[in-house]
Amino acid sequence: MNVYDDVKIGRLLSQNRIVMPPMHTGMASNGHVTDDMVDYYRERAVYSRPGVMITQHSYIDRCGMASETQLSIAEDGMVEEHRRLTIAIHKGGCLAFAQLNHAGSNGVCEPVSASNVCNPRAQELRAPRALDTNEIRGIEKLFATAAKRAVKAGYDGVEIHCAHGYLLNQFYSPITNKRSDEFGGSLENRLRFLLETLELVKNTVGEKVPVAVRLGGCDYMDGGSTEEDAVKAAVILETAGTDLLDISGGMCGFIVKGLPEPGYFASMSEKIRKAVSIPVMMTGGVKTPAEAQMIINAGKADLIGIGRALFKDSHCLSETVRQ
């Protein structure tokens, strides 16, 4: 299996196995797409041509906004603005995915979460309020409505963000989920919010549009989710219809302390890949196609995200990506 081989994601075909993962650019203005942002995506699509480009996390509701410079997909008026991004990405022949997110207790508005427990990486924030069942179901619908906007804007697929300590990840992690109702306790219950969201999103976008999940499978912290939890969750998500598993960190964020070599989450993605039949993507410290090939050769992932290198240099893959 070569990094330049094509790969199926749902009903779509990616031209290679390199992915530009979602990275916050800080280029949005009050949630809106800017010319600089359009140029940013166009340059990386045209000059480096990863098979898939996942745009930076977009908030589905202003109450779930992570920062003042985050991109919005919370209103119907954003459809045409996002269409500028999909047109730019398609110029390089890349597939365009939109990442949908709610920040939960990590947001700039009222902090809400699974329980009245702060994110361990954001102790300076005030303790969140636990969402009730009606609020949870309302947020599930917001994800689905945002996914509908993404498809209208020309995205080829959507990704649900359940990683890096954001809201859905706060429900998945036993560190922040201390609930005793149907959304807490067992792994299946802690996944319920994500699974119900996935079902609504899939029903909204239809069978032709692949739905990915960015899963913060392991917290790498005492009392947190484990790699074994991640494998079990991956199997459940595959059964529920997930088309692509994008594996990353949970409460630890997008790095793991003490693991400087390429492939921070490769041990987890390898275990997951052995347990599922859908494509598994891994991001973390990979800077070149050669490093990506090493991880693929080792059977640790089907697709590799190259993030910070592309963030810094739109031409970083231009000499190596094949015609």
C-alpha positions in Angstrom: 0.0 0.0 0.0 1.5 3.2 -1.2 0.9 6.7 0.2 0.1 7.8 -3.4 -2.5 5.0 -4.0 -6.1 6.1 -4.1 -8.4 5.0 -1.2 -12.2 4.8 -0.9 -14.0 6.8 1.8 -17.6 5.8 1.7 -18.6 6.1 -1.9 -15.8 8.6 -2.8 -12.3 8.0 -4.0 -9.4 10.1 -2.7 -6.5 10.5 -5.1 -3.9 9.7 -2.5 -3.7 8.8 1.2 -2.3 12.2 2.5 -4.8 14.4 4.3 -4.6 18.0 5.3 -6.2 17.8 8.8 -8.4 20.5 10.3 -6.3 23.3 11.7 -7.5 26.5 13.2 -6.1 29.4 11.2 -7.4 32.3 13.1 -8.3 33.9 9.8 -12.1 34.1 10.3 -13.6 37.5 10.9 -16.6 37.3 13.3 -17.1 33.8 12.0 -16.9 34.8 8.3 -14.7 33.5 5.5 -12.0 35.9 4.5 -10.0 36.3 1.3 -6.9 35.2 3.2 -8.6 32.0 4.2 -9.7 31.2 0.7 -6.1 31.8 -0.5 -4.8 29.6 2.3 -6.8 26.6 1.2 -6.4 27.2 -2.6 -2.6 27.4 -2.4 -2.4 24.1 -0.4 -4.8 22.4 -2.7 -3.1 23.5 -5.9 0.6 23.2 -4.9 0.5 20.2 -2.5 -2.7 18.4 -3.5 -3.4 16.1 -0.5 -6.2 13.7 -1.3 -8.5 15.2 1.3 -8.6 18.6 2.9 -10.6 19.0 6.1 -11.3 22.6 6.8 -10.8 24.1 10.2 -13.4 23.3 12.9 -16.5 25.4 12.3 -18.9 26.1 15.1 -22.5 24.9 14.7 -23.9 27.4 17.1 -22.6 30.7 18.5 -23.0 29.3 22.0 -20.5 26.5 21.0 -17.9 28.9 19.6 -14.3 28.1 20.7 -12.7 31.4 19.9 -13.5 34.8 18.4 -11.5 33.9 15.3 -13.2 30.5 14.7 -15.1 29.8 11.5 -18.9 29.6 11.6 -21.3 27.3 9.9 -24.1 28.2 12.3 -26.3 30.2 9.9 -27.7 29.6 6.4 -26.0 32.7 5.2 -22.7 30.9 5.6 -23.4 28.5 2.8 -22.1 30.8 0.0 -19.1 31.8 2.0 -18.2 28.1 2.6 -18.7 27.5 -1.1 -15.7 29.8 -1.8 -13.7 27.3 0.3 -14.9 24.2 -1.5 -14.3 25.8 -4.9 -10.7 26.7 -3.8 -10.1 23.1 -2.6 -11.5 21.5 -5.6 -9.1 23.4 -7.8 -6.4 21.0 -6.7 -8.6 17.9 -7.3 -8.8 17.4 -3.5 -11.9 16.2 -1.6 -13.2 18.8 0.8 -14.6 17.8 4.2 -16.1 20.3 6.7 -15.4 19.7 10.4 -18.3 20.5 12.7 -17.8 21.3 16.3 -19.3 22.5 19.6 -16.7 23.7 22.1 -18.7 22.9 25.2 -16.9 24.0 28.3 -14.0 25.3 26.2 -16.1 27.9 24.5 -16.2 31.7 24.9 -19.9 31.7 26.0 -21.5 30.0 28.9 -19.5 26.8 29.6 -21.6 23.7 29.3 -20.5 20.1 29.4 -21.5 16.5 30.4 -21.0 17.4 34.0 -19.9 20.1 36.3 -16.2 19.3 35.7 -13.6 21.5 34.1 -11.5 20.3 31.2 -8.2 19.3 32.8 -6.3 21.3 30.3 -8.4 24.5 31.0 -8.7 24.7 34.7 -8.6 28.5 34.5 -12.1 28.4 33.0 -15.1 28.5 35.3 -16.8 25.2 36.0 -19.4 24.3 33.3 -23.1 23.6 33.7 -24.2 20.1 32.9 -26.5 19.9 29.9 -29.9 18.4 30.3 -31.4 15.9 27.9 -33.5 18.4 26.0 -30.4 20.6 25.4 -28.4 17.6 24.2 -31.1 16.6 21.7 -31.2 20.3 20.5 -27.4 20.3 19.9 -27.7 17.0 18.0 -30.1 18.8 15.6 -27.7 21.7 15.3 -25.0 19.3 14.1 -27.4 17.9 11.5 -28.5 21.3 10.3 -24.8 22.4 10.0 -24.0 19.2 8.0 -26.9 20.1 5.6 -25.3 23.5 5.1 -22.0 21.9 4.4 -23.4 19.7 1.6 -25.2 22.7 0.1 -21.8 24.6 0.1 -20.2 21.8 -2.0 -18.3 19.8 0.6 -17.8 16.2 -0.4 -18.1 15.0 3.2 -18.4 16.1 6.8 -16.5 15.3 10.0 -17.9 15.3 13.5 -15.4 16.6 16.0 -15.2 14.3 19.1 -11.6 15.0 20.2 -9.3 17.5 21.9 -11.6 18.0 24.9 -14.5 19.6 23.0 -18.1 18.9 23.9 -18.7 15.5 22.3 -15.3 14.4 23.7 -16.3 15.7 27.1 -19.2 13.2 27.1 -16.9 10.4 25.9 -14.2 11.0 28.5 -14.7 9.6 32.0 -12.7 12.5 33.3 -15.4 15.0 32.5 -18.5 12.8 32.3 -19.8 11.9 35.8 -23.4 11.5 34.7 -25.6 8.8 36.0 -28.3 9.0 33.3 -28.4 7.4 29.8 -25.5 9.7 28.7 -23.1 8.6 31.5 -21.4 5.6 33.1 -20.7 2.9 30.5 -18.7 3.4 27.4 -21.9 2.9 25.3 -23.7 5.6 27.3 -20.8 8.0 27.1 -20.9 7.5 23.3 -24.7 8.0 23.1 -24.5 11.8 22.3 -22.0 11.1 19.5 -24.0 8.2 18.1 -27.3 10.0 18.1 -25.5 13.0 16.4 -24.0 10.6 13.9 -27.4 9.1 13.1 -29.0 12.5 12.6 -26.2 13.8 10.4 -26.2 10.7 8.2 -29.9 10.8 7.8 -29.6 14.5 6.8 -26.7 14.3 4.3 -27.8 11.0 2.7 -25.9 7.9 1.7 -23.7 9.5 -1.0 -22.0 11.9 1.5 -19.4 10.2 3.8 -19.4 11.1 7.4 -16.1 11.0 9.4 -15.6 11.1 13.1 -12.5 12.7 14.7 -12.2 10.5 17.7 -10.1 11.6 20.7 -9.9 7.9 21.6 -7.5 8.1 24.5 -6.9 10.8 27.1 -3.4 9.6 28.1 -4.3 10.8 31.6 -5.0 9.0 34.9 -8.7 8.2 35.1 -9.3 9.0 31.4 -10.3 7.0 28.3 -7.8 4.4 27.2 -6.7 2.9 23.9 -8.8 -0.1 24.7 -11.8 2.2 25.0 -10.9 3.7 21.7 -10.9 0.3 20.0 -14.4 -0.6 21.4 -15.7 2.9 20.5 -14.3 2.5 16.9 -16.2 -0.8 16.5 -19.4 0.8 17.7 -18.9 3.8 15.4 -18.3 1.5 12.4 -21.5 -0.4 13.1 -23.3 2.9 13.4 -22.2 3.9 9.9 -19.1 6.0 10.2 -17.2 6.1 6.9 -13.8 7.3 8.2 -12.2 7.3 11.7 -9.8 10.2 12.2 -7.9 9.2 15.3 -6.4 11.8 17.6 -6.1 12.6 21.3 -8.8 13.3 23.8 -8.2 15.5 26.9 -4.5 15.5 26.0 -5.2 17.5 22.9 -3.4 16.8 19.6 0.0 15.8 21.2 1.2 13.2 23.6 3.8 14.3 26.1 7.0 12.3 25.8 6.3 11.1 22.2 8.3 13.5 19.9 8.6 11.0 17.0 6.2 11.1 14.0 3.0 9.3 14.7 1.9 10.3 18.2 -1.3 8.3 18.1 0.0 5.4 15.9 -0.2 2.8 18.6 -3.9 3.6 19.0 -4.7 3.8 15.3 -2.9 0.5 14.7 -5.1 -1.3 17.3 -8.2 0.3 15.8 -7.3 -0.5 12.3 -7.1 -4.2 13.2 -10.6 -4.1 14.7 -12.5 -2.3 11.9 -12.8 -2.5 8.1 -13.4 1.2 7.4 -10.4 3.6 6.7 -8.5 4.8 9.7 -6.6 8.1 9.6 -3.8 9.1 11.9 -2.4 12.6 12.5 0.4 13.6 14.8 4.0 14.8 14.1 4.2 13.6 10.5 5.9 16.1 8.3 6.7 14.3 5.1 5.2 11.7 2.7 8.2 9.5 3.5 7.2 9.5 7.2 3.7 8.9 6.2 4.8 5.9 4.1 6.6 4.4 7.1 3.4 4.5 9.2 1.4 3.0 6.4 4.0 0.3 5.8 3.8 -0.6 9.4 0.0 -1.1 9.1 -0.8 1.6 11.6 -3.2 3.7 9.4 -4.8 3.9 6.0 -4.5 7.7 5.6 -2.0 10.1 7.2 -2.6 13.7 8.2 0.2 16.1 7.6 -0.7 19.2 9.5 1.9 21.7 10.7 4.2 21.3 7.7 1.3 22.2 5.4 0.1 24.9 7.7 3.6 26.6 7.5 4.3 25.9 3.8 1.7 25.5 1.0 4.4 24.0 -1.2 5.8 21.4 1.2 4.4 18.5 -0.8 4.7 20.0 -4.2 7.8 18.1 -5.2 6.7 14.8 -4.0 3.0 14.4 -4.8 2.7 12.5 -8.1 0.7 13.6 -11.1 
